Amino acid sequence: MKDRRQHPRYPARWRVIIHCHCHRDMQQKAFDGLTSDISLGGMCIHSSHNLCTSREMDLTLLVPPLQVGGKHHQLKIRARANHTVLVGEADVFRTGIQFVGISEPDRECLKHHLETRFGFYPIGGLPQAETAAAP
């Protein structure tokens, strides 16, 4: 099966605050979550809340500082849950999130942190070696 993702995923474990407007009680609610992987186009979140799929929500991604004593970066992201499944042994919901709106400064901040923390080695292993053609 071909992977349809446009961006490589990285194994970040960052806190995310999910602001959703649930159809169950028609109230704005905020829920905590934790990323299990993230890319420039989306992320996978583990949360105790079953997020509504195909609905947009606002997320606040808390990116840890790169240096001790630094401040977390709070990135504001508009997103949509594409799928959610219950992970029974962990008693959490795993939700695939697609970004539908992120400001250019927040996107650049995320890109910088992913490249600085993880280099260019996404989930799935090391990149294939380049082969130089003989002259």
C-alpha positions, 0 to 999 in steps of 0.5 A: 500500500502506498503512503499518501503523506506529502511530508515525512513524519517525526517521532515527537512527543509534544503536548497538544491542547485540542479545542473542539466544538463537539456535536454531543453537547454543543459546547466548546471544550478543551482536551489534552493530547500528546503527539506520537508523530508529527509532520508539516502536514499533520500529526497523530494524537493520543487523547482520552477524548474521542474526537469527531472525524471530518470536523475542523478544530483548533489546536495549540501545539506546545513545542518544547524549547531547544535550550534549558530554561527556554519558553515553549512555542505555542503554535496555533493550528486549524485542523481536521480529524481524519480517523480515530481508533480506540487503543484498548490496552492504552485506554486512549483514542489515536486520532490522525490529524490533518492541518488545514490552516497554519500561519507561515511563521508557525509553520516555519517554527515547526519546520525548524524544530523538526529539522533541529531535533530530528535532522533529516531522519524521519520515521521509517529509518535512514534515508537511502544512500546516494550513489554518485555516477562514475565519470 
